[in-house]
Amino acid sequence: MVPNDQSLRLMDVTLRDGAYLFNQNFSLETVQNLVSCLDAAGVPYIEIGHGVSVGARDKGFLGAGETDLAYAETARGSAARARIGMVALPQFASTESLRELRPFLDFIRVGTNVDAPGEAEGLVSEAKKLGYEVFFQMIRTSRVRPHVAANTARFVESLGVDVVYLVDSGGIWSPWEVRPYVEEALSVVQIPLGIHAHNHLGVALANTITAVQAGCRWADASLRGAGRGAGNTQMELLAVHLGRLKRHTGVDLEGLQVAAHILEDELPNEKRGISSEDFLPASFGLDIYPVSFFMNLCRSAGIDLSTLLQELAEIRGLVDIKSEDIRRALESQGLDADIVFKRAGLKTSSQR
């Protein structure tokens, strides 16, 4: 069963929503590597498979390199702790397919357009009988008024689903538009709410944080924001902001970066989201420039960027990072600053 405490849980959708960027053709090796890394980073729920639905490949809808079963088996064998699941839409998924996948999957996310939840009754019922955790995706939630979305949430709760998601499929919400949807739904349902945001207006992260602060207890995100269209909320950035809000998720930021670097090598340049070289300094409250200088320095010192940034962040009153600050940070790591700068091609640190 879905946990019933009040903590916030993250679901990574890289290997499902991100599949749109790869013509639904993630390799099994990529699935294995990413699931393993996400699991090690403490991500509790990982969604995989065809971007549209279980069964979409078999019906010739968009491309796909592997079967649902192959993806499910691979992911299951790569996760020690994380729960693994797929999306299932009534027009594609069958009772037989859910039964076949059940030994390898823990949850199913059934979805319909927000104004047509009745289409999913049979699929929800079958998924519950099979023992799945069942989430419901109110697709295109942002296309109806808050009270309509709330009525749909109340209806799907009556079907026995465990969590209902507000889904901004077209990325059309602004942050101030999100809270009424959350509050209206929470006024009529007892089950937890989730938020699935898209980044078409550049505010998926802000929308997700707003929804969490308004009461959503589940949040979707993907590595580098990989997803359909302009992508989803970027998992690494969400982890940073939730940490600042003191919202415990159990997810390790450094572990996420390991996974993100695996994905990054395969992503098109225009779909790579915000890199760790950008968000890590900001997460420590620092501005580093030029970035290439600091990356070269870290390579020469044999330390990662986050280690250097952590040392710099502990210096009180630091505004602009000067050579003496870098020297102090390096020496705090037991390093000889002059040697490090020489390796970096600088005679002294004052040449920065």
N, C-alpha and C positions, 0 to 999 in steps of 0.2 A: 504493500500500500504506500501511497504518497505520504511522506512525513507530515505530521499535523502540528508541529511546533511553529513558532512565529519567525524563524530565521529566514534569511533570504537565500534562494537557491538560483544558481546560474545554469543555463543550458547552452552548450556550444553547438552552433548550427553550421559550422564551417563545411562539414562533409555532406551536408544536405543542401542548404541554400547556396553555399559556395560552388556547388556542382554546376550551376548555371554558367559559370565562367569557363567551364571545361567541357561544354557540350554534354553534360551529365556523364563524364567519362573519367572520373578519378580512378587511378590505378589501384589495385589491391595493395601494392607496396606503400603507396601514399596513405591509404586508409590505415594500414597497420602502424605506420610510423606516427601519424598524427594522433590516432586513438591512444597509442602507448604513451606519448608525451602529454596529452591532455589528462589522461588518467593519473600519470605521475605528478602532474601539477595540481591535482585535487579537484578537477572539474567533475561535479557529481553526475551530470546528465549530458550525454553526447548523442546528437541526432545525426544519422547517416543516410545514405541511399540517394535514390533519384530525387531531384529537386522538386518534382511535382507530386509524386505519390508512389507508394507501393503499387505495382501493376502497370504503371505508365509505360515502362520500357516494353512490356509484352504487347501492349496495344499500339506500339509504334509512335508514341507521343514524345517528341524530341529524341535526342540520341542517348545512348547509354552503353558503356563498354562492358559492364558486368551485370549479372543478374542480381535481383534483390537478395536472394539466398547467399550468393557469394559474398556480397558486402556484409551481410549480417554475420556470417560465420567468421569472416576475417576480423571484424570489429570485436566480436565476442571473445575471440581468442587473444586479443591484444589488450583487453581491459581487466585489471585485477579488482578494481573497486567501482568504477563508473558504471552507471546504468545506461544501456544502449537502446535506442529506439528509432522509429521511422515515422514519416507522415503517411496517412492513408485517407484518400478522398473517396467518397462513395462511388463515383463514376469510374474509378480505376481499380480499387482494391476489392478483393473478393474474400469471402469467409475462408475459402481454401488457402489463400495466400497468407492470411493471418495465422492460420493453424500451422502451416508449414514453417513460418518464421518464428513461432513462439519459443522454441527451444533456445533461440539465440538472442531474442529481444526481450527487454523488460517493460518497455512502454510503447504505446502507439498514440500519435497525435492525429485524431480525426478532425477533418475540417470541412466546412461548407461556407458559402457566402453568408454573411451575417444575417441576411433576411430570409435564409432558407434552411434553418437548422433541422427541420423535420426530415430532410433527405438523409440524415446521418443516423437516424434511430436504429436501424437494423445493424449497422456497422458498430455502433457503440455497444449495443447489446451483446453482439458476438464477441467483441474484444473483452468485455467484462467477464463473460463466461469462460474465456480462455485464460483469465487471470492476469491480463495486462494492467498496468497503470494506464489510465486513459485521460489524455489531455484533449481539450477541444479548442480548435482554432476558429475564432470568429473572423473569417477572411473578409478583408475590406471593411473592418469596423469603422474606420474613419469616414466612410461614405454615408453613414446614417447618423441620426441624432443620438445623443447619449441615452435617452430613455428607451429608444429602440434596441440599442446594444444591450442595455440592462435587461430588457424583456427576453432577449435571446439567451443571455447568461442564465436567467432564472429557468428558462425552458430546458437548457442542456444540463443544468444541475439536477433537474427532475429525472433525467435519463440515467443519472448515476456516475457522471464523469467526475474525476478527481480534481482537476484544475481547468479553469477556462481562461483563454488568452484573448486579450485585445490585440488585434493585428492591423497595423497601419501599412497595408500591402503596397500602396502607392507612394508612401513616404510623404503624405500631404499635411500631416499635423504640424503645427507650431507648438512649442512647449506649453504655452498658456492654454492650449486647447485640450490637453491630455487629461488634466485633473478632473474635470466634470465627468468624463467617461468612467474613470476609476471610482469616483465617489458614488455615482449613480448605480453602478453595478454592485459595489459593496453594500449598498443600502438594501439590496434585494436577495443577495446570495450569501451562503455561509462558507462555501468552498473558496480556496485561494484563487487570486487572479494573477495572470502573467501578462507580460508586455513583450511584443515582437515588433520592433521598429525598423523602418527602412530609411535610407539616408538621402533621398532625392532632393531634399531642401537643406541638407547639411546639418540637420539637428537630431539625428537618430539618437545620439548619445544623450543630448539634453532631454529628449522626450522620454528616454528610458529612465533616467535619473528622476525626472519629475514623477513618472508613474510609480517608481519605487517609494519615493517620499510620500506619495498620496495613498499608498497602501498595497501596491502589488508586491507579492512575495516570491514571484518567479520572474526572471528576466533572461531573454535570449540575446546572444551576441556571437560574433564570429571573429576568428583571427584575421587581423588586418581589415576587418569589416567586409570580408568577402561575401558576396551574395548577389541576388538578382538585381538588375538595374544598377543603381548607385551604391548598392550594398546595404549592409546591416550595421547595427551598433558594433563598434570595434571592441572586442573582448579585452584587450590589453588596457585600453583607456578606461573602460568601465571599471576594471579592477582597481585602477589608480584612484578614481573618484569615490568608489565605494569604501576604499580604505580611508580616505579623508573623512567620509561620513561615519566612520566607525561601524560600518555594516559588515559584520563578519561573514565571509563566504567560504573560508577554508581553501581558497584558490591562491596559489603561489605565482606571483608576477614573473619571477625569473623563469619558472617552468613554462609559463605561457610564451615567453620570448623564444625559448628553445623550439617550441612547436611552430611559432610564427615564422622563424627563419627557415624551417623545412618547407612551409607553404610558399614563402616569398620567392624561392627560386623558380617556382612554377607559374607564378601569377604574371599576367600582363602588366607592363609598367604602369599603365593608367589605373590599375585596380589594386595597388599595393597599400592603400591606406596610409596612416601616419607611422613612420618608422620609429624604432626604439631610440635611435639617435636624437629624435625630436621629442618624444614624449617622456623619456627617462629624465633628462634635465628638468623639464617642467614639473615632473612628479616630485622632484626634490626642491622645487622652488628656485631653480637656477637658470641662468641664461648663459649658454656657452657659445663663443664665437671666436674664430671659425670652427665649425664642428670637426673639420679635417685635422686641425691642429690637435685637438683633444683625442681623437681616435688614434692618430699617429703616436701620441704620447703614451696612451694606454698600451698599444702594441709594444712599444719600446720598454715599457715598465713591466710587461707581462701580467697586467691586471685587466679586468674588464671595466667598462665605462661606469657601471653602477657602483663599483668599489670606490673609484676616484670621486664620483659625485657624492657618495655618502660622506666621505672624509671632508669634502669641501662644504657640504651642507651643515656640518657641525661647527664651522667657523662663524662665530657671532658677528653680526653686523655686515656680513658680506653682501656687496651690491654688484660691483664689477670685479670679475676674477682677475687678480694680478699675479705676477710671477711668484711673489713671496707666498701667496696663498697656495699655489700649485706645489711649491717646494714643501710647505708645511704638510700638505695632504700626502705627498709621496713619502715623506719621512715618517709620517704616522703609520705607514704600511711597512716600515723598516727598510725603505729604499734610499739609495744615494741619489739625490736629485740631480747632481751634476753628471753622474754616469747616465742616468735616464735621458737627460737632455742631449747628451753627446750622441747616444744611440739614435735619438730622434733627428739627428742632423743639425743640432744647435750647439754652439760652443758653451753658452750659459743660458739659464732660464730667463735672463733679462732680454734675450733676443726675441721673445715672443712678440 
